[in-house]
Amino acid sequence: MNKIKAHEREILYKVVEELTGTSQKGQFRKEIFISSISSRMKKLNLDTLADYLRRVRNDNAEFDYFLSSITIHTTSWFRESPHFDLTIKFVSDYLKNNINKTLRVLVLGCSTGQEVYSLGLCLEKIRCENNLFNYEIHGLDIDSKSIEKAKLALYDESELEQIPEEYSFFININKKSYGDKFSLGKNILDRCRFYVGNIKDEFNLGSFTEFQIIFIRNVLIYFDPDKCSQIIDHILKFLTINGLLVLGHSESLSIIPPELTQYGPSCYKKTNKKNTDISKRAYFAPRTIQKKHLLIIDTLPTIKAPLKALFEKNGYTVDSADILSDATKNIANQHYDLITLCLNLTAEKEIAWIKQQCGKNNLKIPIIILSESDAHEATSVFDALASGAQIYFTKDIVFSSPNEIIEAANSLTKEKLPAHLNFPSALSKPHLKHISPKLIIIGASTGGPNAIWRLLRNMPQICPPILIVQHMQASFLAEFAKTVSEISNLKLGSSKNFEKLENNHIYLAHDDYHIEVKKKDGALVLHHSTAEPLNRHRPSIDKLFLSVADLKIPAIAILLTGMGRDGAYGLLKLSQTGLAYTLAESEQSCMLYGMSKEAIEIGAVSYVGTIDELRDQLDICLRLKYSNNIASAQ
């Protein structure tokens, strides 16, 4: 037996809710622990859930095991790294008036300690630069097993890649004592304390009642909105006036109370104002949000019907129009969040309609283009994008990868943060003067064509070779390469294998193969590879980025919009060479904030900005390179 039955599952979900406070209803429900408990019952030779829960109730060790099984332990070093940059900025400002005071930090849901010790590394570096500064970090988690690991402070060497090089001085690697693990310096360990506790309860930390910084990230997503608001109310009691509250990127407050002001994305400073209106203490909007409204423009039911069914299944209200004149009337009379437009035959009418709506009529509704995958469709697709559409998919994706189009739609209709609350200044590294790039390498996926055109429009004729990997079907790549060449005013380099890379040229894969950079007879050359797809892609951004990282040459590497994580690891390896300036497109600018987000979170990025800001960085680097070359010649 040992299999948990349907009615037992409901009992188990209820037990989990009671113990942790996390919601186990609807989309909050987490199935993952069901199999874990089933396996545990089998190991203990217990046939029913009632037998197992009786064991949990009477055995403290089994209770600890059970609690560990039903809680989430996902964590990493410098996760959502922009928050650490904002924290460093906050502490720098704090020190101006509080140099002799001990800074106290509280980390709720600290898991196995990586988040606490990441903050420890940041604060210890500041302490070494300011002798009068001192700090304490307190971590709290419901799982006693995680707290034991946090106190032990021994981590696998593989995790070192997540820690920026600037903190290596504070890492303790001792093969004799730790084997293939590492720890932290004594000064950090002495200042970090850990407690077992549940944030759903009115927890207390003994004599520690005030904290200047409180981190509670990627925890509230497991609670319903009402409970989230209660938790925020409770932890605000521990936060000092002008203190910093840091939530996870996906946990921003829907309603910011008078006690708080926005400090950055999902970061808030506490004011001395009070919120006495109890009715306005719901800081998180209910997850049952208003449905988004989609307009499908297509004459063919073979695509329209499954597309309609797909979006309705994912919570959209869907209207359709067979002809463009009907679509125009719909837009005039209804509010739409998104439009899908299928290109047919020559697509002249559709492109003219997009130009009319996005130009003269100033249409602000995002448009997704759907087309066939034949090479002759490429020109029409790129014309549609240039006329005002945001992204495109081939029609077969409705059947082969429906989640991709839904993820893109959700991203396009998501409310973006204001530009001033993004990270470009916090993640800008002052090492431009040292960059004299031999290459510019760029990676993009969904939404990439528009981003690349804007980034490279009218490039100066003083630039090194530019290599681009854009995820798209192979039949469109050659036409896309031509558009980039025309818009950038750079020559389109030969796609031949082992072609020497030349200045003022751009290079792209023209078919189903990876492109890499190699050295041959002292020159940099283009190399093709038909190796297996990497991160599900060929060409792969990581493949290009890693090949340049292996060469250890000065380069500018830019990761733009797109789903998934292709390019993030390669960007990290480039950053670790110390020779590359690594840039990523910001959430505010991205059509799809996936690849660049991953790169930011693993600490691979030197600078984050909108497309226009990234272009400014390119121009600065190229002017510096040009100036340095003139100086060298003289």
C-alpha positions as CSV (number, residue, x, y, z in Angstrom):
1,M,0.0,0.0,0.0
2,N,1.8,3.2,1.3
3,K,0.0,5.2,-1.4
4,I,-1.7,8.3,-0.1
5,K,-5.4,8.2,-1.2
6,A,-7.4,11.2,-2.4
7,H,-9.2,11.8,0.8
8,E,-5.9,11.4,2.8
9,R,-4.3,14.1,0.6
10,E,-6.9,16.6,1.7
11,I,-6.1,15.7,5.3
12,L,-2.4,16.1,4.6
13,Y,-2.9,19.5,3.0
14,K,-4.9,20.6,6.0
15,V,-2.1,19.5,8.4
16,V,0.5,21.4,6.3
17,E,-1.7,24.6,6.4
18,E,-2.0,24.3,10.2
19,L,1.7,23.7,10.8
20,T,3.2,26.2,8.3
21,G,0.5,28.7,7.7
22,T,1.1,28.3,3.9
23,S,-2.0,28.1,1.7
24,Q,-2.7,24.7,0.1
25,K,-5.7,25.8,-1.9
26,G,-5.8,26.1,-5.7
27,Q,-2.6,27.4,-7.2
28,F,-0.9,27.6,-3.8
29,R,-1.1,23.8,-3.5
30,K,2.2,22.1,-3.6
31,E,2.1,18.5,-4.8
32,I,5.8,17.8,-4.4
33,F,5.7,16.7,-0.7
34,I,3.0,14.0,-1.4
35,S,5.5,11.7,-3.0
36,S,8.1,12.4,-0.3
37,I,5.7,11.4,2.4
38,S,4.6,8.3,0.5
39,S,8.2,7.2,0.2
40,R,8.7,7.8,3.9
41,M,5.6,5.7,4.8
42,K,7.0,2.9,2.7
43,K,10.4,3.1,4.4
44,L,8.7,3.0,7.8
45,N,6.4,0.2,6.7
46,L,3.3,2.2,7.5
47,D,0.1,1.5,5.5
48,T,-2.0,4.6,6.1
49,L,-1.6,8.3,6.5
50,A,-3.2,8.1,9.9
51,D,-0.5,5.7,11.1
52,Y,2.2,8.0,9.8
53,L,0.7,11.1,11.4
54,R,0.5,9.2,14.7
55,R,4.2,8.5,14.4
56,V,4.9,12.2,13.7
57,R,2.9,13.3,16.7
58,N,4.7,10.9,19.1
59,D,8.3,11.0,17.7
60,N,10.2,14.4,17.8
61,A,12.7,13.2,15.3
62,E,10.0,12.1,12.9
63,F,8.2,15.4,13.4
64,D,11.4,17.2,12.4
65,Y,11.7,15.0,9.3
66,F,8.1,15.6,8.4
67,L,8.4,19.4,8.8
68,S,11.5,19.4,6.6
69,S,9.7,17.4,3.9
70,I,6.8,19.8,3.7
71,T,8.8,23.0,3.5
72,I,10.7,24.6,0.6
73,H,14.5,24.7,0.8
74,T,15.3,26.5,-2.5
75,T,18.2,29.0,-1.9
76,S,21.5,30.1,-3.3
77,W,24.3,32.6,-2.8
78,F,23.5,36.1,-3.9
79,R,20.1,35.1,-5.2
80,E,18.3,38.0,-6.9
81,S,21.7,39.8,-6.7
82,P,20.4,43.4,-7.4
83,H,18.9,43.3,-3.9
84,F,22.4,43.0,-2.5
85,D,23.6,46.1,-4.5
86,L,20.7,48.0,-3.1
87,T,21.5,46.8,0.4
88,I,25.1,47.9,0.1
89,K,23.8,51.4,-1.1
90,F,21.5,51.5,1.9
91,V,24.2,50.6,4.4
92,S,26.6,53.2,2.9
93,D,23.9,55.9,3.4
94,Y,23.2,54.5,6.9
95,L,26.9,54.8,7.9
96,K,26.9,58.6,7.3
97,N,24.9,59.1,10.5
98,N,25.3,55.8,12.4
99,I,28.9,54.9,12.2
100,N,29.1,53.8,15.8
101,K,25.9,51.8,15.9
102,T,25.6,48.1,15.3
103,L,23.5,47.4,12.2
104,R,21.1,44.5,12.8
105,V,19.7,42.4,9.9
106,L,16.9,39.9,10.1
107,V,16.5,37.2,7.4
108,L,13.1,35.4,7.6
109,G,12.9,32.0,5.8
110,C,16.7,31.7,5.8
111,S,16.7,28.0,4.9
112,T,20.3,26.6,5.0
113,G,22.0,29.9,5.5
114,Q,23.3,31.0,2.0
115,E,21.2,34.2,2.1
116,V,22.4,35.1,5.6
117,Y,26.1,34.5,4.7
118,S,25.7,36.4,1.4
119,L,24.7,39.4,3.4
120,G,27.6,38.6,5.8
121,L,30.1,38.8,2.9
122,C,28.7,42.2,1.8
123,L,28.7,43.6,5.3
124,E,32.1,42.2,6.3
125,K,33.7,43.9,3.3
126,I,32.1,47.2,4.4
127,R,33.4,46.5,8.0
128,C,36.9,46.0,6.8
129,E,36.7,49.4,5.1
130,N,35.1,51.1,8.1
131,N,36.7,50.2,11.4
132,L,34.0,51.6,13.6
133,F,31.2,49.7,11.8
134,N,29.7,46.6,13.2
135,Y,26.8,44.3,12.3
136,E,24.7,41.3,13.3
137,I,22.6,39.0,11.1
138,H,19.8,36.9,12.5
139,G,18.3,34.1,10.5
140,L,15.0,32.4,11.2
141,D,13.4,29.3,9.6
142,I,10.7,26.8,10.5
143,D,12.9,23.8,9.6
144,S,15.3,22.7,12.3
145,K,17.3,20.6,9.9
146,S,18.0,23.6,7.7
147,I,19.0,25.7,10.7
148,E,21.4,23.0,11.8
149,K,23.1,23.2,8.3
150,A,23.1,27.0,8.5
151,K,24.9,26.8,11.9
152,L,27.4,24.3,10.6
153,A,28.2,26.6,7.7
154,L,29.8,24.0,5.4
155,Y,28.9,24.2,1.7
156,D,29.9,22.3,-1.4
157,E,32.7,23.8,-3.4
158,S,30.5,23.8,-6.5
159,E,28.6,26.7,-4.9
160,L,31.7,28.9,-5.0
161,E,30.7,29.8,-8.6
162,Q,27.7,31.7,-7.2
163,I,29.9,34.0,-5.1
164,P,31.4,37.1,-6.7
165,E,35.2,37.1,-6.9
166,E,35.4,40.3,-4.8
167,Y,34.4,38.3,-1.7
168,S,36.9,35.5,-2.1
169,F,39.1,36.9,0.7
170,F,36.4,36.0,3.2
171,I,35.9,32.4,2.0
172,N,37.6,29.7,4.1
173,I,38.8,26.8,2.0
174,N,40.7,24.2,4.0
175,K,41.0,20.8,2.3
176,K,42.4,19.2,5.5
177,S,39.5,20.4,7.6
178,Y,36.6,20.6,5.2
179,G,37.5,18.3,2.3
180,D,35.5,19.3,-0.8
181,K,33.5,21.9,1.2
182,F,34.2,25.5,2.2
183,S,33.1,27.8,5.0
184,L,33.2,31.5,5.9
185,G,35.7,33.6,7.8
186,K,35.4,33.6,11.6
187,N,34.5,37.3,11.7
188,I,31.4,36.6,9.6
189,L,30.4,33.4,11.5
190,D,30.6,35.2,14.8
191,R,28.2,37.8,13.7
192,C,25.5,35.4,12.3
193,R,22.9,33.7,14.5
194,F,20.2,31.3,13.6
195,Y,16.8,30.4,15.2
196,V,14.0,27.9,14.6
197,G,10.7,29.8,14.3
198,N,7.6,30.2,12.2
199,I,6.8,33.5,10.5
200,K,3.1,32.7,10.7
201,D,3.3,33.0,14.5
202,E,4.0,36.0,16.7
203,F,7.7,35.0,16.8
204,N,10.2,36.8,19.0
205,L,13.9,36.9,19.0
206,G,14.5,37.4,22.7
207,S,16.1,40.8,23.4
208,F,16.5,41.7,19.8
209,T,13.5,43.8,19.0
210,E,14.8,46.3,16.4
211,F,16.4,45.7,13.0
212,Q,17.6,48.2,10.4
213,I,17.2,45.7,7.5
214,I,14.7,42.8,7.2
215,F,14.9,40.3,4.3
216,I,11.8,38.1,3.6
217,R,12.2,36.9,0.1
218,N,10.5,34.2,-1.9
219,V,8.5,33.2,1.3
220,L,5.3,35.1,1.0
221,I,4.5,33.5,-2.3
222,Y,3.4,30.4,-0.4
223,F,0.8,32.3,1.7
224,D,-2.6,33.7,0.7
225,P,-2.9,37.5,0.4
226,D,-4.6,38.0,3.8
227,K,-1.9,36.0,5.6
228,C,0.8,37.9,3.7
229,S,-0.6,41.2,4.9
230,Q,-0.7,39.9,8.5
231,I,2.9,38.8,8.3
232,I,4.0,42.2,6.9
233,D,2.2,44.0,9.7
234,H,4.0,41.9,12.3
235,I,7.5,42.2,10.9
236,L,7.1,46.0,10.5
237,K,7.0,46.1,14.3
238,F,10.7,44.9,14.2
239,L,11.8,47.4,11.5
240,T,13.3,50.7,12.7
241,I,12.2,54.0,11.2
242,N,14.1,54.5,7.9
243,G,14.8,50.7,8.0
244,L,14.9,48.6,4.8
245,L,12.4,45.9,4.0
246,V,13.3,43.5,1.1
247,L,10.8,41.2,-0.5
248,G,11.3,38.7,-3.4
249,H,11.1,40.1,-6.9
250,S,7.7,38.3,-7.4
251,E,6.3,39.6,-4.0
252,S,6.0,43.4,-4.5
253,L,3.3,45.0,-2.5
254,S,0.1,45.7,-4.5
255,I,-0.7,48.6,-2.1
256,I,2.1,50.4,-0.4
257,P,1.0,51.5,3.1
258,P,1.9,55.0,4.5
259,E,4.6,53.3,6.7
260,L,6.6,52.5,3.6
261,T,8.1,54.2,0.6
262,Q,9.5,52.4,-2.5
263,Y,13.3,52.1,-2.4
264,G,13.8,49.8,-5.4
265,P,12.1,46.8,-7.0
266,S,10.3,45.0,-4.2
267,C,12.4,47.1,-1.6
268,Y,10.8,49.5,0.8
269,K,12.0,52.0,3.5
270,K,9.9,52.5,6.6
271,T,8.7,56.0,7.3
272,N,7.5,57.5,10.6
273,K,3.9,57.7,9.3
274,K,1.2,55.4,10.7
275,N,-1.6,53.5,8.9
276,T,-4.6,53.6,11.3
277,D,-7.1,52.6,8.6
278,I,-7.6,48.9,9.2
279,S,-9.5,48.5,5.9
280,K,-6.4,49.6,4.0
281,R,-4.0,47.0,5.5
282,A,-4.4,44.6,2.6
283,Y,-1.1,45.0,0.9
284,F,-1.3,42.1,-1.5
285,A,-3.9,41.9,-4.2
286,P,-5.9,38.6,-4.2
287,R,-4.5,36.1,-6.7
288,T,-7.9,35.9,-8.4
289,I,-7.1,38.9,-10.6
290,Q,-9.2,40.3,-13.4
291,K,-9.0,38.3,-16.6
292,K,-6.9,39.7,-19.4
293,H,-8.7,40.4,-22.7
294,L,-7.3,39.0,-26.0
295,L,-8.3,39.8,-29.6
296,I,-7.4,37.1,-32.1
297,I,-7.3,38.4,-35.7
298,D,-7.4,35.4,-38.2
299,T,-9.6,34.1,-41.0
300,L,-8.6,30.4,-40.6
301,P,-10.3,28.3,-37.9
302,T,-7.5,25.8,-38.0
303,I,-5.4,28.2,-35.9
304,K,-8.1,30.5,-34.4
305,A,-10.0,27.7,-32.6
306,P,-7.0,26.0,-30.8
307,L,-5.5,29.5,-30.1
308,K,-8.8,30.6,-28.5
309,A,-9.0,27.3,-26.5
310,L,-5.4,27.7,-25.3
311,F,-5.8,31.3,-24.0
312,E,-9.2,30.6,-22.4
313,K,-7.6,27.6,-20.6
314,N,-5.0,30.0,-19.2
315,G,-7.5,32.6,-17.9
316,Y,-8.0,35.0,-20.8
317,T,-11.2,36.3,-22.1
318,V,-11.0,36.0,-25.9
319,D,-12.7,37.8,-28.8
320,S,-12.0,37.1,-32.5
321,A,-12.2,39.0,-35.7
322,D,-12.0,37.5,-39.2
323,I,-11.1,40.6,-41.1
324,L,-9.0,43.7,-40.2
325,S,-12.0,46.2,-40.5
326,D,-13.8,44.2,-37.8
327,A,-10.7,44.2,-35.6
328,T,-10.5,48.0,-35.9
329,K,-14.1,48.3,-34.7
330,N,-13.4,45.9,-31.8
331,I,-10.4,47.9,-30.7
332,A,-12.5,51.1,-30.8
333,N,-15.3,49.6,-28.6
334,Q,-13.5,47.2,-26.3
335,H,-10.4,47.3,-24.0
336,Y,-7.9,44.7,-25.0
337,D,-4.6,43.7,-23.3
338,L,-3.2,41.8,-26.2
339,I,-3.7,41.1,-29.9
340,T,-2.6,38.1,-31.9
341,L,-2.4,38.6,-35.7
342,C,-1.9,35.8,-38.2
343,L,-0.1,36.7,-41.4
344,N,-1.6,35.3,-44.5
345,L,0.0,35.0,-48.0
346,T,1.8,38.3,-48.9
347,A,0.7,39.9,-45.6
348,E,0.6,43.3,-47.2
349,K,-2.8,44.2,-45.7
350,E,-1.8,43.0,-42.2
351,I,1.5,45.0,-42.3
352,A,-0.3,48.1,-43.5
353,W,-2.9,47.7,-40.7
354,I,-0.1,47.4,-38.1
355,K,1.5,50.6,-39.4
356,Q,-1.8,52.4,-39.4
357,Q,-2.7,51.3,-35.9
358,C,0.7,51.7,-34.2
359,G,1.6,54.9,-36.1
360,K,-1.3,57.2,-36.9
361,N,-3.7,55.7,-34.3
362,N,-1.0,55.3,-31.6
363,L,-2.1,51.8,-30.6
364,K,-0.4,50.7,-27.3
365,I,-1.7,47.1,-27.2
366,P,1.0,44.6,-27.7
367,I,0.8,42.5,-30.9
368,I,2.0,38.9,-31.3
369,I,2.5,37.9,-34.9
370,L,1.9,34.3,-36.0
371,S,3.3,33.1,-39.3
372,E,4.3,30.1,-41.3
373,S,7.9,28.9,-40.9
374,D,8.9,29.0,-44.6
375,A,11.9,31.2,-45.5
376,H,9.7,33.4,-47.8
377,E,7.7,34.4,-44.7
378,A,10.7,36.0,-43.0
379,T,10.5,39.3,-44.8
380,S,6.8,39.8,-43.9
381,V,7.5,38.9,-40.3
382,F,10.4,41.3,-39.9
383,D,8.3,44.0,-41.7
384,A,5.5,43.5,-39.2
385,L,7.9,43.8,-36.3
386,A,9.5,46.9,-37.7
387,S,6.0,48.4,-38.1
388,G,5.0,48.0,-34.5
389,A,4.4,44.4,-33.5
390,Q,6.3,43.2,-30.5
391,I,7.2,39.5,-31.1
392,Y,6.4,36.6,-33.4
393,F,5.9,32.9,-33.3
394,T,5.4,30.3,-36.0
395,K,1.9,28.9,-36.1
396,D,3.0,25.4,-35.2
397,I,4.0,26.6,-31.7
398,V,0.3,26.6,-30.8
399,F,0.5,22.8,-30.9
400,S,4.2,22.0,-30.2
401,S,5.0,24.5,-27.4
402,P,1.9,26.2,-26.2
403,N,3.5,27.2,-22.9
404,E,5.9,29.5,-24.8
405,I,3.2,31.6,-26.3
406,I,1.4,31.8,-23.0
407,E,4.5,32.9,-21.1
408,A,5.2,35.5,-23.8
409,A,1.6,36.8,-23.5
410,N,1.8,37.0,-19.8
411,S,5.0,38.9,-19.9
412,L,3.8,41.3,-22.5
413,T,0.7,42.1,-20.5
414,K,2.5,42.3,-17.1
415,E,2.7,45.7,-15.5
416,K,6.3,46.8,-15.6
417,L,8.1,48.8,-12.9
418,P,8.8,52.5,-13.5
419,A,12.3,53.0,-15.0
420,H,13.6,54.9,-12.0
421,L,13.1,51.7,-9.8
422,N,15.3,49.5,-12.0
423,F,18.9,48.7,-11.4
424,P,21.2,50.3,-14.0
425,S,23.1,52.6,-11.5
426,A,23.2,49.9,-8.8
427,L,24.8,47.4,-11.2
428,S,27.1,49.7,-13.1
429,K,30.8,48.9,-12.5
430,P,33.3,51.7,-13.0
431,H,35.7,49.8,-15.2
432,L,34.9,51.1,-18.6
433,K,38.3,52.8,-19.0
434,H,39.9,49.4,-18.9
435,I,37.8,47.9,-21.7
436,S,39.3,47.9,-25.2
437,P,37.1,45.1,-26.7
438,K,38.3,42.8,-29.5
439,L,34.7,41.6,-29.9
440,I,31.1,42.4,-29.2
441,I,28.9,39.4,-28.6
442,I,25.2,39.5,-28.2
443,G,22.5,36.9,-27.3
444,A,18.7,37.2,-27.6
445,S,15.7,35.0,-27.8
446,T,11.9,35.8,-27.9
447,G,11.5,39.6,-28.6
448,G,15.1,39.8,-29.7
449,P,14.8,41.1,-33.3
450,N,13.4,44.5,-32.2
451,A,15.8,44.7,-29.3
452,I,18.8,44.0,-31.6
453,W,17.7,46.5,-34.3
454,R,17.4,49.2,-31.6
455,L,20.6,48.3,-30.0
456,L,22.7,48.4,-33.2
457,R,21.0,51.0,-35.2
458,N,23.5,53.2,-37.1
459,M,26.6,51.9,-35.4
460,P,29.8,54.0,-35.6
461,Q,32.3,52.7,-38.1
462,I,34.9,52.1,-35.4
463,C,33.7,48.9,-33.9
464,P,35.2,45.5,-33.5
465,P,33.5,42.4,-35.0
466,I,30.0,41.8,-33.7
467,L,28.7,38.2,-33.3
468,I,25.0,37.6,-32.6
469,V,23.1,34.5,-31.6
470,Q,19.3,35.0,-32.0
471,H,17.0,32.1,-31.2
472,M,14.7,31.6,-34.2
473,Q,13.9,28.9,-36.7
474,A,16.8,28.3,-39.1
475,S,14.8,29.3,-42.2
476,F,14.6,32.9,-40.9
477,L,18.2,33.4,-39.9
478,A,19.7,34.5,-43.2
479,E,17.0,37.1,-43.7
480,F,17.4,38.4,-40.2
481,A,21.1,38.8,-40.7
482,K,20.4,41.0,-43.7
483,T,18.1,43.2,-41.7
484,V,20.7,43.7,-38.9
485,S,23.4,44.6,-41.5
486,E,21.1,47.2,-43.1
487,I,20.0,48.8,-39.8
488,S,23.4,48.8,-38.3
489,N,25.2,50.1,-41.4
490,L,27.8,47.4,-40.8
491,K,28.9,44.8,-43.4
492,L,27.5,41.3,-43.2
493,G,30.4,39.0,-42.6
494,S,30.8,35.8,-44.4
495,S,29.2,32.8,-42.7
496,K,32.0,30.4,-43.9
497,N,33.6,28.2,-41.4
498,F,37.0,29.6,-40.1
499,E,36.3,33.0,-41.7
500,K,38.6,35.7,-40.2
501,L,36.6,38.1,-38.1
502,E,36.9,41.7,-39.3
503,N,36.1,45.1,-37.7
504,N,32.9,46.8,-38.7
505,H,31.3,43.5,-39.7
506,I,28.5,41.5,-38.1
507,Y,28.3,37.7,-38.0
508,L,25.3,35.4,-37.3
509,A,24.5,31.7,-37.7
510,H,22.7,31.4,-41.1
511,D,21.4,27.9,-40.4
512,D,21.0,25.1,-37.8
513,Y,24.5,25.3,-36.3
514,H,26.4,26.8,-33.3
515,I,28.8,29.7,-33.9
516,E,31.9,30.0,-31.8
517,V,35.1,32.1,-31.8
518,K,38.5,30.4,-32.2
519,K,42.1,31.4,-32.8
520,K,43.8,30.4,-36.0
521,D,47.3,31.6,-37.0
522,G,47.0,34.4,-34.4
523,A,43.7,35.7,-35.8
524,L,40.1,35.4,-34.4
525,V,38.0,33.3,-36.7
526,L,34.3,32.2,-36.9
527,H,33.8,28.5,-36.1
528,H,30.7,26.4,-36.9
529,S,29.7,23.5,-34.7
530,T,26.9,20.9,-35.2
531,A,27.3,19.7,-31.6
532,E,24.1,18.8,-29.7
533,P,21.8,21.7,-28.8
534,L,22.7,23.4,-25.6
535,N,19.9,24.7,-23.3
536,R,17.6,23.2,-26.0
537,H,19.0,25.6,-28.6
538,R,21.2,25.5,-31.7
539,P,22.6,28.0,-32.2
540,S,23.1,28.5,-28.4
541,I,24.1,31.8,-26.8
542,D,26.1,29.9,-24.1
543,K,28.1,28.2,-26.8
544,L,29.2,31.5,-28.2
545,F,29.8,33.1,-24.9
546,L,31.8,30.2,-23.5
547,S,34.1,30.1,-26.6
548,V,35.0,33.7,-26.0
549,A,35.5,33.1,-22.3
550,D,38.0,30.3,-23.1
551,L,40.0,32.7,-25.2
552,K,40.4,35.2,-22.3
553,I,40.2,38.3,-24.5
554,P,38.7,41.7,-23.8
555,A,35.0,41.7,-25.0
556,I,31.7,43.3,-24.5
557,A,28.9,40.7,-23.9
558,I,25.2,41.6,-23.9
559,L,22.3,39.4,-23.0
560,L,18.9,40.6,-24.1
561,T,15.2,39.6,-23.9
562,G,14.1,35.9,-23.9
563,M,12.8,33.0,-22.0
564,G,14.9,30.4,-20.3
565,R,18.5,30.7,-19.2
566,D,20.6,30.3,-22.3
567,G,23.6,32.7,-22.1
568,A,23.5,33.3,-18.3
569,Y,26.2,30.7,-17.5
570,G,28.4,31.9,-20.4
571,L,28.0,35.5,-19.2
572,L,29.1,34.4,-15.8
573,K,32.2,32.7,-17.2
574,L,33.0,35.8,-19.2
575,S,32.6,38.0,-16.1
576,Q,35.0,35.7,-14.2
577,T,37.8,36.2,-16.7
578,G,38.0,39.9,-15.5
579,L,38.3,40.9,-19.2
580,A,34.7,41.2,-20.2
581,Y,32.2,43.9,-19.7
582,T,28.9,42.0,-19.2
583,L,25.6,43.8,-19.8
584,A,22.0,42.6,-19.5
585,E,18.7,44.1,-20.5
586,S,16.5,45.3,-17.6
587,E,13.1,43.9,-16.7
588,Q,11.5,47.3,-17.6
589,S,12.9,47.0,-21.1
590,C,12.6,43.2,-21.8
591,M,9.8,41.7,-23.8
592,L,10.5,38.5,-21.8
593,Y,12.5,38.8,-18.7
594,G,14.0,35.4,-18.4
595,M,17.6,35.0,-19.6
596,S,18.8,38.4,-18.4
597,K,17.0,37.8,-15.0
598,E,18.9,34.5,-14.6
599,A,22.2,36.2,-15.4
600,I,21.5,38.9,-12.9
601,E,20.6,36.5,-10.2
602,I,23.8,34.4,-10.5
603,G,26.0,37.5,-10.4
604,A,27.1,37.4,-14.0
605,V,26.2,41.0,-14.9
606,S,28.2,44.3,-14.5
607,Y,25.5,46.6,-15.8
608,V,21.7,46.4,-16.3
609,G,19.8,48.8,-18.4
610,T,17.2,49.5,-21.0
611,I,18.1,49.1,-24.7
612,D,18.9,52.8,-25.0
613,E,21.1,52.6,-21.9
614,L,22.9,49.6,-23.2
615,R,23.6,51.4,-26.4
616,D,25.0,54.3,-24.5
617,Q,27.4,51.9,-22.8
618,L,28.4,50.5,-26.2
619,D,29.1,54.0,-27.5
620,I,31.2,55.0,-24.5
621,C,33.3,51.8,-24.8
622,L,33.9,52.3,-28.5
623,R,34.8,56.0,-28.1
624,L,37.3,54.9,-25.3
625,K,38.7,52.2,-27.5
626,Y,39.1,54.7,-30.4
627,S,40.7,57.3,-28.2
628,N,43.1,54.7,-26.7
629,N,44.1,53.5,-30.2
630,I,44.9,57.1,-31.3
631,A,46.9,57.7,-28.1
632,S,48.9,54.4,-28.8
633,A,49.6,55.4,-32.4
634,Q,51.0,58.8,-31.2
